[in-house]
C-alpha cells in the first residue's frame, strides 16, 4: 500500500513540475471552436461554382460577414455535397480565411465545416490571406448545423449555434 501511495505522489509531483515549467501539452489549454450564429444565401442559379454570403455573430469574431464560393454536387436521394473557400471579416475588420465543406440531406438539414488556412484562392484567381490577429493565431475550426430552404434560384442557409 505504501508503494502505491508513493507512486501516485511521484506522478502528481511530476505533473505539477511539468505544469509549473510550462511543459504541459497545449491541448490542455485548447481554445474552443468558433460558435457561429446567423444566416446566409447560396446562389445556385448558375452551374459550376456557387457564391455564398453569411452574416451574424460568432464567439471569436463578434459581428461577422462572410463571403465565399462552393462547388456543389447532387448526391444520393437528393443530398447536396460541396467544398469551397470562405473569407470571414470580424467586427474589427480582421480577416479569417479557410476552406468549407457542405452537406445536406434531402430534407434540407445538414452541416457546414470550416477549417482555417493561411490563405485561400478563389476560382477567379484572387488570393486572400488572414489579417490582424489571425495572421499569428487562428481559433479552432467551426462546425455548424444548417437548415436550407430551397427557393427557385437561391438556397437560404440558417446557421444555428454550433
KAVEN-V877671 format. One record per residue. BURIAL is 1 if it has 16 or more other C-alpha atoms within 10 Angstrom, else 0. Layout:
((BURIAL) (BURIAL))
This chain:
((0) (0) (0) (0) (0) (0) (0) (0) (0) (0) (0) (0) (0) (0) (0) (0) (0) (0) (0) (0) (0) (0) (0) (0) (0) (0) (0) (0) (0) (0) (0) (0) (0) (1) (1) (1) (1) (1) (1) (1) (1) (1) (1) (1) (0) (0) (0) (0) (1) (1) (1) (1) (1) (1) (1) (1) (1) (1) (0) (1) (1) (0) (1) (1) (1) (1) (1) (1) (1) (1) (1) (1) (0) (0) (0) (0) (0) (0) (1) (1) (1) (1) (1) (1) (1) (1) (1) (1) (1) (1) (0) (0) (0) (1) (1) (1) (1) (1) (1) (1) (1) (1) (1) (1) (1) (0) (0) (1) (1) (1) (1) (1) (1) (1) (1) (1) (1) (0) (1) (1) (1) (0) (0) (0) (0) (0) (0) (1) (1) (1) (1) (0) (0) (1) (0) (0) (0) (1) (1) (0) (1) (1) (1) (1) (1) (1) (1) (1) (0) (0) (0) (0) (0) (0) (1) (1) (1) (1) (1) (1) (1) (1))
